[in-house]
Amino acid sequence: MNPAITSYERPDPLQSDGDVLGSHPDGQGRKKSGQLGNPTGSHLAYGILDTPPWHLCIFLGIQHFLTALGGLVAVPLILAKDLCLQHDPLTQSYLISTIFFVSGICTLLQVFLGVRLPILQGGTFAFLAPSLAMLSLPAWRCPEWTFNASLVNTSSPEFTEEWQKRIRELQGTIMVASCVQMLVGFSGLIGFLMRFIGPLTIAPTISLVALPLFDSAGNDAGNHWGIAAMTIFLIVLFSQYLKNITVPVLVYGQKKKFHTSKFHLFQVFPVLLALCISWLTCFVLTVTDALPSAPAAYGHWARTDTKGSVLSQAPWFRVPYPGQWGLPTISLAGVCGIIAGVISSMVESVGDYYACARLVGAPTPPRHAINRGIGIEGLGCLLAGAWGTGNGTTSYSENVGVLGITQVGSRMVIVAAGCVLLLMGVFGKIGAAFATIPTPVIGGMFLVMFGVITAVGISNLQYVDMNSSRNLFVFGFSIYCGLAIPNWVNKNPERLQTGDTLSPDCYAPGILQLDQVIQVLLTTGMFVGGSLGFLLDNTIPGSVEERGLLAWNQSQEESEATSEASEIYGLPCGIGTKFYTSSCSWCLPFWPQLEGVRKREVEVSQLTLCSLDVPGYRRKGDQETRM
């Protein structure tokens, strides 16, 4: 999430003879009758309530899927080693397909019932740190034989039980922690907490989501630094240096039939292009035997045939279902750790809501929409746990930026993206294809992605007075402790155990569950850094302007009673406005409020009375009227 992005900073990704694809020359793709158009973002090709042509919705939906692809694929691949699946690419492909499928369901739920902004849902890196911390406990460490490919029989019941019992543990802890997120959202508690959570809490929390993962990314890239460096170079080249270069493509139009259009290829697909080129390079080096075939040799994992059998083994179609890995289990340490990830995910999502509304020209999300959005994200995490993705779901910051790049803020495009995710989750060969990406290519992609996520966290400091020594201390101390404390605890886990050695022959056992909770929380960097940032920011004296709270929350009150907010953030089919308008429901924190609707009705009635005295005035329902 980058709140500083505006939708007019970059050119349109697809232009045709100087015109923006998706404009409305012949009346196609207009907004539905009676809906508001683009409230404030007149520079957008399509506003949030507009409906582009169906073929354009599909194209832009696929683009959103491809933008989120890196994050969606990264989560199962990072978890694979600690789930004992590093030598089982077929099961990795099943996890990738499952996360595609669940992300599609959660995206549709968020657009129709949640905050109702055009935001894609997908796997979250905020859950990775506590998940890896839980799996590093002695009870859940993988046996040594699972690290040796020659000893692993992926079809044996023993191996299957080894990885399934770990993912069942993740399932149970995620499902319990998601109930906390649903409670915080639907009860309206998130609105109360946001009064105390400012940029100095958000910045270290989000930054420490990715910073501790440098070891995992470095190890993957270190399997062949040449291939990893090439992947990094290509991503940087395409996304930063060539982003404004257009490529001519042949398209079909109703007026001009087949004609040439200009497409910002490198701006739209930088990660996908880099992965494909690096993948192809590894394939050529494999075919020519330029890479060693011995598993212990340096560069072996850059070969494309190390996981090649997964494509032939994967089914063409496979529908993921709840409980596919067995009955979930629960542990207190895992639940406490995932709750820390839930808090970080909620904070990041609220920031995404603000940024998305600004990019699509919508009013600032009112409290009831934020409460509902966080509640639906909690429901999404519950579904992700039930289906067994090994992760939760959250709003995707990368796709918020795409809205500004494409200048298309229509909700229907995200609906199309959700449908694309569902189809990709059912098509088993897609997940298998991504599971065969060479390890150094994945490592290079991780290094770029984790760096961007860290920068996204730091970007929240733009609201804060960074000339203040107070703010410099809070941020610097939180970040440093968020790295130092987990590092020390990982090296000295016995120092924090509640048991005690009374004498050489006498040992007083401690409380195992408490030991595990302490270790998981203190080895989760974003929990340590975010907690310190929250504590220091709310206890060290400082003005609201200095802390960035004024700029962060000043627009919240202004959007509560506007007619635009009721049109955009209200529930579908008139729920809460035309239907089910019981006075009891108005007390619910996530229910649409009618103040905006009543204010709009008064304004319309005043305009109608005034129109009797103004010659030539036409009422809102007349055909000639355009909003």
N, C-alpha and C positions, 0 to 999 in steps of 0.2 A: 504494500500500500504506500503510495506516494501522494500525499495531499497536495503537493505543489504542481502536479500535472494538470494541465488544462487542455481541453479538447481542440484548441486551435493552434497548438504549438507544432504539430507535425502534419505533413500532407496526407491526403487520402491514399489508402493503399491501392485502390483501384480506380482509374480514371479512364474515360472513353472519349477520345477526341476533345479533350478539355472539359468534359462534363463529368460530374460525380455520378458513378453508377448508383442507382437507387433513387435518383430524383424522380419527381412525379410529373413527367411531361404529358402523360395521357390519362391521368386519373387513376392509374393502378397503384395499389399499395397505400392509398390514403387512409387516414385514421377513421375509425369507426364513427358512425353518426352519433352525435351527442357527447363525444369525448373531447376532452381538452387536448390540444396539440402540445407542442413542445413549450413548456411554460416560460422558461427563460433562456433556453439554449437555442436561439434561432440559427446558430451556426451549424447545428446538427442536421445531417441528412434525414434522420428519422428520430423523433422524440420517443420518450418512454412509452407513450400510449399509442404510437403509430404502429401500423402493421405493414412491413415491406412485402413485396411479392414473394410467393412461396419459394421460388427457386433461389432468391437472394437470401431468404432466411436459412435455407439449407447450407448454402455456401458459407455464410458468416457463422453458422452454428458449428460447422466443421472446423473453421478457423479458431473458434474459442476452444474446441476440443484439443486441437494441435498445440495451442498456446499453453494449455494446462497439462499437456502430455508429460513434460519433464517431471513435474511434481508428482503426478499420479503414478508414474513408473518408478520414481526414485524411492518412495516409501517402502514398497514390498522388497525392493532390492537391498535397501539398507538393513531391513529387519532379517533378511535371509540368513546371514551368518549366525546371529544370536538365536535363531529358530532352528539351527542345525540343518539348514537347507542350502548351504553354499554349493553342494554337489548334486542338487536336485532341481534343475531348471524347469522340469515339467510342473512341479508343485508351485514354483515361483510364478509360472504363467497362469496357474489357477488363481493365485492371489491377485495378480494384476487384473485379470478379467473380473474378479469379484469387486475390486475397488472401482473399476469402470462402472459396473452395473449399479452399485450402491450410490455412487456419486451422481448418476443420472436420476435415480429416485429422489435423492435429497435436493438436487437442483430444481426439479419440478415442484417439490413441496415448498421450497423457499420462495419461488416465483409466484405461486398461486396462493399460499397461505401464510408465508412468513413476512419478511420485511417488504416483499414485492418489488424490490429493485432488481435490475438485470445483473445479478451476481451469480457466477458459477460456484458450485460446491464441490469439494474434493478432499483428498487426504491431507492431513495436517502434520507439519514438522513439529508442532508444539507437543505432540504426543510421543515423539520418537525418544527424546531424552529420558523421560520417566520410564518408558517401555524398556529401553536398553539398560537403564539402571536396575530395573526389576529383574531382567533376564541375566544380569551379571551377578546376582546373588548366588551363593554356593549351591542352593537347592535347585537352581535353574540353569547352571552352566552346562554347556553341551559336553558330552563325553569326548575324550580325546580321539576315539576311533572315528567320530563323525567328521573330523578334519582331514582324514585320509581318504581320497577318492577311491582308492583300490579296496578299501574295507567297507565302503558304503554300498548296500544293496537297497535301492530306493523302493523296491516292491516288497521288502520283508516287513512282517508285522512289527518287529522290534524297532526298526527305523521309523516306521509310520507313527508308532506310539510316542517316540522321542520328540518329534516335532509337533504332533497334534496336541500333546498335553501342554506344551508351551503356548500354543496359539489359543487353546481353550482358556488358559489362565488370563491371557490378554483380553479375550472376549468378555469374560466375567467382570474384570476390573473396569473395562471401558463402559459396559452396560450400567454398572452401579454409578460410576462417575458421571455418566450422561444424565442420570436422574437428577443429580445436583444441578447441572446446567439447565435442565428443563425447569426446575424449581426456581432458580435465579431469574430465568427469563419470564416465565408466565406469572410469577408473583410480583413482578415489577421491581425486584431487588436490584437489578442491574442499573436501573435509572438512579437509585439512591447511591449505589457504589460509585457511579461515574462522577459524583461530586467530589470524591476524594482521590480518584485515579486520574492523574495528569500525565503530560508527556514525559516527566522525569521518572514515572513508573513504567510507562509503556516502552520507552526507548531501550532501557537495559533488558527488559523482559523479552522483547522481540529479537534484539541483537544476540542474546544468549541462547536463542532457539538454535541458531546455526553455528555459532562460534565453537562449541564443544565438539562438533562433528568433523572438525578439520582432520582428526586422526583417521577416521574412516575414509574420508575422501582422499587423503594423502596415500593411504595404503592401497586403495584401488588404482589410483593414478600411477603409483610406484611400480605396478606390475610391468609397465612399459612407458617410461616418461616421454619418449618420443611421440607415441600415439596420443597420449594424454595432452601433451603440449600442442599438437596439431589440432585436436578438438577444441581446446581453449582458444587458440589463435583464430579458428574459423568462426566460432561463436562471437568473439569480439569483433572480427572483421565485418561480419554480416550485420550484427545488431548495432554497431556504432559507426563504422566508417562507410558502409554501403547502404545504410537504411533509406537514404533519399534517392537512390538510383532506381529508375524504372526499367522494367523489362517488357518488351512488346509481346503480347499474347493474342491469340486468335479467339474471338468470342462471337456468339450469335445473338443478334438483337431483332426485335420485331420490325423496326424501321429499316435498319441497314443490313439485316441478315448477318452474313459473316463479315467481320471487320476487325481491324487491329485496335487493341486497347493497351493502356499503360498500367502495369501492375508493379507495386512496390514489393517484389518478391522477398528481398532480403530483410525488409522491415517486418513482414508478417510471419515468416517461417525461419528465423535465424537458427534456432536450436535444432529443428528437424533437418534442415539442410546440412548443418555441421555433423549431426549424427550419421546421416546417410553417406556423406563423403568419407568420414572416418571409418565407418563400417565397410564401405567398398574398398578402401585402402587396405584394411586388415584382411579382407577376402583375397585380394590380389597377392598380398604377402604370404598368406596361407597356401594358396594354390602353387606359388613358386617356391615354397619351402624356405622362404627367407626368415621365417620365425621358427624357433626350435620346437620340436615335437615332444621332447622329454618334459614331463609335468614339473620337474624340479628346476628346470632351466629358466633363466631370466627371459621374459618376453613370451613365455608359453601361453599365458592367459590372454594375450592379444590375438590369438588364433580364433577364427570363426567356427572351427570344427570341434572345439571343446564342448560346446553345448548344442551342436547341430542336430542331434537326434531328437530334440524336443519338438521340432516342427513336424516330424513324421509321427510322433507319439500323441501329440495334442489332437483332440477331437475337433471337427469342424464347428460343431455347435455344442455348447454346454451352458445350461441355465443355472447360475448360482442360487442357492436356497438357504434359508436360515438353519443353523445347526448342522451345516454340512461337515464340520470337523468333530462333532460330538457335543455333549452337554457341557456348557461353560462352567468353570470353577472360579472361585473368588479368594483373594488374600487381602488382608488389611493393608500391607505395605504397598501392593500394587494399586489399590484404590486411592490411597493418599497421594501417591506419585502422579497418577493420571488426573486427579483433581487439580494438582498444580498445573498440569498441561491444559486442563479445561479453562482455568482462570486466564492463562496466557492467550488461549484461542479466543475467548470472549472479548478480551481487551483489543486484540488485533481486528476482530470482526467489526466491532463498533467503529473503529477507525476506517475500515473499508466501507461501511455504510455512508459515512460522511463524504468520503472521497468519491464514491460512485454517484451519489446524489448530485454533487457538484459537477461531475463530468457530463451527466445526462440532462443537466438543466432543471433538475427537480428541486423542490423545497427541501430544506434540511429535514431528515427523518424525525417525525414526532416520537414522543416517548412510547406510545402504544405500539408503534411499528418496530422500534428497537427491541422492546420487550418480546414481541411476537417473533422477531427474527432470531433472537438468541434462544428462545424456547424451541423453535423449529430446528435450529442447529443441534440442540440437545437431543431432540427426537432423531435427527439424522445420525448422531453418534450412537444412539441406542440401536438403530437399524444396522449401522456398520458393525457394531459388536455382535449382534445376532447373526449377521451373515458371515462374520469371521474374516474381516479384512485385515485384522491385526492393528487397526488404526481407527481414528474417528473421522469426522468431516468438519470442514470450516469453509468460510468464504475465501475465494482465491484472489489474492492481491494482483497476480499477474493479469488476470482477465479484467480487472478494473481498469488497468492501464490500456488494454485493448480498446475499450470503449472510446477513449480519447483519440486513439490512433485512427480507428475506422470512422469516427464521427457518427456511429450508429448506436443509439441507446435504447432500442426497442426491446421490450420484454419478450416479444415473440421470438427474437433471435436466440435468447437464452433458453427458451422452451425447446427450440430446435436443437440446441447444443445438448440439452438434457436427454432428448430422444437419441441423439447420436451416441452419447455415452452408454445408454441402455443397449443399443445395437452392438456396440463394440464389446460390451461385457458378455453378450451371448455368443459372439463369434469367437470361438476358442483359439483359432489360429492367430488372431491379432495379439492376444496376450503372449502366446508362444513366441511370436516374432520378436517382441521386445525383451523377452527373457533371454534371448541369444545374443544380445549386444555384448561385445567384448568388454571385459572388466576395465581396462585402461580408458576406454571411451567413456564408460560410466563415471569413472573417477574424474576425468577432465570436466564433464558436464556438472558433476557435484561441486567442484571447486568454484565454478562460475556461479552456480545457483546459490550456494551458501554465502558467497560474497555479496550477492545482490540482496539476499534476505537480511544480512547484517546491516547493509546500507539502508534498507527500508526502515529498520528499527531506529537507526540514528537520525533518519530524516524527520522523525517526530520532534526533534529538538528545535526545528525552525520556529515553533511557537514560543520557545523559551528564551529568556534573556541570557545568552551564553557569555556575556561580559560580566555576569555576576559570579563572584567567587563561591557563593553558596551553591549555585547550580552546577558549577564545574566540579565541586567536591562531591555532591550527591551522585552525579552520573559516573564520574571516574571511580569513586570508591565502590559503587554498586557493581560496575563491570568487572573490576579487578577481583573483588571478593567472589563474584559469580564464577570466576575461572579458578581462583586459588583454592577455595574451600573444597569444591568437589574433587580437585586433584589430590589434595591431602587426604581426604576421606577414602578415596579409592586405594591409596597406598597404605593407609593405616586403619583398616576397618575394625580391628580388634580394640582400638583405643576408645571407641564409642559404645562398646557392648555394656549392657547393664549387669552382666555377671562379673564376679570378682574372685581372684585367687587368694584365699585366706592363708594358705600355707602350701608348701610343695606337694603335700598329699591331700589337700582339701580345696575343692573348688565349689563356689556358690553359683549355681546356674542362674542366668538372668531370664528376662522375658523375651523369647525369640521374636514374637510379633512386633514388640516395641523396637527391638534392635533393627529389624528389617525396615520399619517405617522411617526411623532416623536415617538409616543408610540411604534409602531411596530418595528421601527429600534433600538431604545434604549433598548428594551426588548429582542432583538435577540443577544445573547452573542457572536456568531461567527462574527457578523458584527462589534460589538464594539471592540472585541479583535483583529480581523483581520485588521480593519482600523487603530487602534493604532500601531500595529506591522508594517504595511506598512508605516505609517507616520514617526515613529521613526527610522526605518531601513534606510529610504531614506533621512533623514535629519541629524541624528547624524553622525559625521565623522567616517569613517571606511573603511579599504581597502576591495577590492573585495574578497581577500582570507579570511579575517577575517569574512566577512558577508556570506561566503559560496557560493557566486555567481559564482566564478571561477570553482569550482568543479561541480556545478549544471549545468552549461551551456557549459563547455569546449568541449564536444563531439558533440555539435549541428552542428558546421560548418563542421566537418569532414565527415558527412554522406550525405551532400547535393548532391554530384556529383558521388556517387559510383554506379556501376552497380547493386549491391545487393539491394540498396535502391530502384532503379527504378523497379526491379523485384517484390519486396515485397510490396512497398507502392504505386505502380502505380494502376490506375483504371483497372477494369477487361475488358476482350475482346479487349485489345490493345487500349482502349480509351486514347487519349493523347499521345500515342507513335506511333502506327501503323495507327490509325484512328483518325479523328478529330484533326489533328495537326496544325490547323490554328494558325498563328502567333498572332492573337488577343487573343486566349485562353491562350497562354503562359503568358500573363500579369495578369491572374487571380491568386490571392494568393493561392487558393486551387487546382490549376491545376498542374498535374505532370510536372516537368521540364525535358527537353530533354538533359541536359548536361551529365547526367550519361549514357544515351543511346549512345550519340555520342562518349563519351570516351570509351565505351565498344566496339563500332564498330571499332575505331582506334586500340584498343588493339588486337582485333581478326584479323584485316587485317595485323598487324605486325607479329602476330604469324603465319599466313598463309604464309607470305613471308619467314620467318625464317625456316618454315618446309621444304622448297624446298632444303635446304642445310643439313638437319639433317636426316641421314638414319634411317628408321624405324619409323619416326614420323607419326602419324595418326591425321587427322583433327578432329575438334570437332564433326562433324556429323557422324563419323564412329561408327560402332557398338561396337568396343572394348573400346571406350573411356568411362571413368567413372569420374564424378565430385565428 
